[in-house]
C-alpha cells in the first residue's frame, strides 16, 4: 500500500511538471499564451477523464496502470497540437 501511495504521488508530481513544461514550450512555439493554454487544457481534460474513468470502473492502481497517465500525456499532447494546428490552418484559409 505504501509503495503504491508513493507511486501515485510521484505520478501526480511528474505529470504536473510535464504539463507545466509543455505549456511553456507551446506558448513559445505558438507565440501565443492563449493557444498554448488551450492546447494544454485539452491535455488536462484527457488526463482527468482517463483517471476518472479508471476510478469509475474500479481499475486498481498497479505498476502497469500507473504508466497510463504518462501515456495519456504523451499521446494527448500530440493530438492537442494537431487540433490546434488544424484550427490555425482553417482560420488562415477563411481569410
Residue pairs with C-beta under 8 A, 6 or more apart in sequence:
4 61
4 62
4 66
7 61
7 63
7 66
8 61
8 66
11 66
11 69
11 70
14 70
15 47
15 69
15 70
15 73
18 70
18 73
19 40
19 43
19 44
19 47
19 73
22 40
22 43
22 73
22 77
23 36
23 37
23 40
24 36
26 35
26 36
26 39
26 40
26 81
27 33
27 35
27 36
27 37
28 36
29 36
30 36
30 39
30 84
35 84
35 88
38 84
39 77
39 80
39 81
39 83
39 84
40 80
42 76
42 79
42 80
42 83
43 73
43 76
43 77
43 80
46 72
46 76
46 79
46 80
47 69
47 72
47 73
47 76
50 68
50 69
50 72
51 69
54 65
54 68
59 65
